[in-house]
Amino acid sequence: MGKNKQFRFAENATFAHVLQPSFEELVQGRFAMKGRWNADFFRREAPIVLELGCGKGEYTVGLAALHPERNHLGVDIKGARIWRGARNVLERGIAHTGFLRAHVDHLLHAFAPGEVDAIWLTFSDPQVGKPRKRLTSPLFLERYRQVLRPGGVVHLKTDSPLLYEYTLEQVAAHQLPLLQHSADVYGDLVHRVPPIEQAELGIRTFYESMWLAEGRMIHYVRFAIHRPDGPELL
């Protein structure tokens, strides 16, 4: 392990706004923050917005700067990546924003039913040849249905035509409310949405900037999830 990673892991452990529960703590139901995020972590009542697979946390930090009235949490298993986002939060003095080091597969172990208001999926792995592992597969849609409040929203921003089309197919197959979509965020969508949505869509991750420089097109889908007491999506 490089010295930079060792330093980042050590500093993450000192950050009050970074939680790193163990695998056993999560899967054995001993994670005390589940159902208590607003009360014990953010220490205020406000809508909770997750970024799953947040990487360096550019979107988590960017959304928090745009929406200080909401509570924001980036989730990623890579501690060296979320360190950058955690540092940005401190350096910019952004409140009510944190990071959870955990695998996205453990979503149901980390959040109580209806505890989350919105989920962002930013440049998730399209999992070519492994549709079940895609973050908009029926497996994950069912998890979102459980942790999101009634009518909670999922945002997908991706450079993958495969994941974009697959997500639209899943939304249609499960009869989920499709709220917005575009195959070209910057050539089409930003010109027909309100300024606040333009600002949200304009947040760019490190990799997105690289892909735009390569001439790749960016896609977007926003859809709602059925009520938690509705039919399962699997």
N, C-alpha and C positions, 0 to 999 in steps of 0.2 A: 504494500500500500504506500502511495506517495505521501510526502510530507504535507502537501496541500490538503489531501483528503483527511489525513489524521488531524490536522488543525481544524478543518471544517467540522468534522464529527465531534471533536472536543468542544468547539464553540457552540454547536447546536445544543449540546447538553446544558449549556448555561443560559439559553434563551427561554424566558418564561412563555413566549408565544410560539414555541415549537414543542410538540408532544411526540414522544417516541415510544409508544407502548410495545411490549414484547408480543411475539406471536401467541404465546400461552395466555397472556393477559387478555388478548382480544378473543380468541376462540373459546376460552373457558368462561367467558362472560364476566370477567373481572375488571373490565375497562370502565372506570368510574365516571368518565365524561359522557358516556352514552346517555342520552336523554337529559343531559345537564349542561350542554354547550353554552346556551345563553346565560344560565344562572351562574355557572362556575368558571367558565373560560372567558367569555366576552363580557360578562358581568353587566349585561343590559338586555332587554327584550328588543329584538330586531330580526328581520328576515335573514336567514342564513343562506349564503351562496357558496357552493363548492366548486373548485376546479379540480377535476380528477385527472391524474397524470400531469401534474402542474409543472414538472421540470424545474426550471429556475424561477418559476413563479411570476413571470412577467404579466400574465393575465390576472392573476390574483391581486397583485399590487396595483395594476392599472385600473381594474374595476373598483378596488377599494378607494382609490383616489377620486374616481368619478362618482362613487356612491357611498359617502361617509355615513349615510343613514342605515346602511346594511352591515351585517357581520360577514366577513369573508374568510374562507379557509382553503388553502391549497393542500392537496393530498398527493403524495408521491412516495415511493419506496426508496428512492435514491437520496440519501442524506446529503451527499456532496452537492447535489443540485438544489435542494430546497434551502441550503445554507445561503445561497445568493439572494433568494427572495426574502429570507429572514433578515439578512443584512440590509436590504433595501428598505424594508419596513422600518427598521431602526433609524437608518440614515435620513429617511424622508419624514420621520415622525408621524407615520400613518397609524392611527388607532384602530382597535377592533378588527384586527387582521392577524391571522396566524397560519401555522402549517402543521400538518399531521403526517408523520412518517409511517405509512402503512400501505399495504398492497390494496389496490382497488377491489380485489376479490373479497376483502373483509368489510365492505361497506355496511353490511347489516349488523356487524359486530360493533361498529363505531358510532352508529346513529340510530336513534329510536324512530318508530313509525311516525311519519308526518313532521319530523324535526327540521327538515330541510325545505327551502323555498325554491331554489333554482340550482341547476347543475350545468357547468360549462365543460365541454370536452374539446380541448384545443390540440389539434394536430396529433390525435391518437394514432397508434400503430394500426394500419388497416388490416393487419393479420391476414395477408394473402394466403389463401388455402385453408384458413382456420376461422371460418365465419362465427363459430360459437364463442370465440375469444374476443370478437369485436365489441367495442364498448356500446354499440347500439344493437347488439344481438338480443333475442328474446330473453336470454339469461339475465343480461344486465338491465333490460327494460323492466323486468319483474322486480329487480332490486330497487330500481329508481321508484317504481310504483309504491314500494313499501316505505321508503325513507322520505319521499316528497310529500308535502302537504297536498290536500285535494286541489287539483288544477295546477300543481307545480310544473315548472317549465324546464326543458332540457335544450341547451344550445350546443350545436356541433359546428366547429370551424375546422376545415381540413383542406389539404392540398391534394387529397386522394379522390379521384373520380369514382374509384371502386367503393370507398366508404360512403361517399356522398349518395350515390345511387342506391347502395344497399340500405342506407338509413331511410331514404324516401320509400323504398319498398317495404321496410318494416313498419313505418308509420302507417302506410296504407293497409298493410295486411292486418294490423291490430286496431285499425279504425281510430287512431289517435288524432287529436286535433292538430292539423298542420298550420302553424301560425305564420311562418315565413320561410322562404328558401330562395336560393339563387346559386347558379353554377359559377357566377363571377361577382365576387364581393365588391371589388374595386372598380370594375368596368360597368357594373349594373346596380347592385343593391345599395351602395352608399349614396346614390343619386336619387333614391326614392323613399328613403326612411327619414324620420325626424333626427334633429341634430344629436340628441343623446345616444341614439342607436348608431349614428355615424361614428361617434366618439368611441363607443364600445367595440365596434367592428374594426376601428382603426388601431387598436392596441396590437402591437406586433411582437411576437416572440423572436428570439435570436434566429431560430431555424426558418421561421416564416420570412424574415428579411432576406435570408440566403435564397430561399426558393423563389421569391419574387424577383430577385436579381437574375435568376436563371430563366425567368419568363413563365414560371408556373402560374396557373390560375388558382385562386382560392375560392372554396365553396362554403356555403353556410346553410344550416337547417335549424329551425326553432319549432319545437312541438311541445304539446302539453301531455300530461299523463293522467289516466283515469283515476278516479277516487280510490283510496286504499282499500275500501270495502267492495270494490268492483271485482270483476272476474280476473283470474290470474292470466298473465300474458304468455306463459309457457305452454 
